[in-house]
């Protein structure tokens, strides 16, 4: 019974780790898109002559920078979760394997 319980925990942790990796990839993609949009807006600003257009583009850049800060916080949280879950998985895997040494 204990082995079955340990295996279910290992399976759950593996699923959670896969979910965290997927979320991390999604956040990375969002960040890349936001950075690309900022770069495009900065190029557009250099070509723009309208003050209202400049203001609009600067507002959008500021909003994207805030979005990037949020993404960075989410990625840091995901990274912490990943480390914690990986440690828990290693602990469960150690329990799942019979001890080969005598103390």
N, C-alpha and C positions, 0 to 999 in steps of 0.2 A: 504494500500500500504506500509506503514512504517513497519508493522509487517512482511509482505512478504520479504521486503528488509533486515530486521534484521535477519529473519530466514535463508536467503541465506548467509549472512555473518557468522552466527553461523555454518552453514553447511560447508562453505569454511574453517573456522578456525579449525573445527574438522578434516577435511581431511588433512590440513596442519600439525596439531599436530600428526596425525597418521603417516604421511610421515616422520616427524622428529624422531618419536620413531623408525620407521623402519630403518632409516639411522643410528641412534644411535646404534641400535642392530647390524647392519652390521659392523660398525666401532669397536664395542666391540669385535665381532668375529674375525675381522682382527687382532686386537691387541693381542688377546689370541693366535692366530696362530703364530704371529711373536714372541711372548714371548716363546712359546713352541719350535719354531725353534731355537731361541737363546740358550735355555737350552740344546737342542740336540747338537748344534754346540759346546757348552762349554764342554759337555761330550766327544764329538769326539776329541776335542783338547787335552784333558787329555790322550787319547789313541794314539794319532798320534805321529809319530816320524819324519816325513818329514817336513823340514822348509818351503817348498813351500806350502804344505798342510796347515800348521799352518797359513801362511800368507793369503791364500785363505779364510780360515774359519774366520779369524779375520776381513777381508774385508767384508765378508757377515754379520758378527755380527754388524759391524759399520753401514752397509746399513740398517739392520733391526732396529737398534736403531734410526736411522734417520726417518725411516718409523713410528716408534712408536711415536716419537715427533710430526710428522705431524698428526697422528691419534689423539693424545691428543689435538692438536690445533683444529682440526675439531670437536671433542667431546665437547670442551669448547664452540665453536661457536654454535653448535646444542643445547647445554644446555641453552645458552642465548636466542636463538630463541624460545625455548620451553617456557621459563619463560615469554617472551614477548607475545607470542601467547596465553598462558594460561590467562594472565592478560586481553588481548583483549577479549578473549572468556567470561571471567567472566563479563566484562563490557557489552558485548552484551547480555548476559543472563539476566543481571539486567535490561536492557532496554526492553527485551522481556516480562518480568513479570510485570503485573500491580502493581502499588504501593498500598500496604495494609495499609499504615499509612498516617495520615493527619498531615501536618506541619503547 
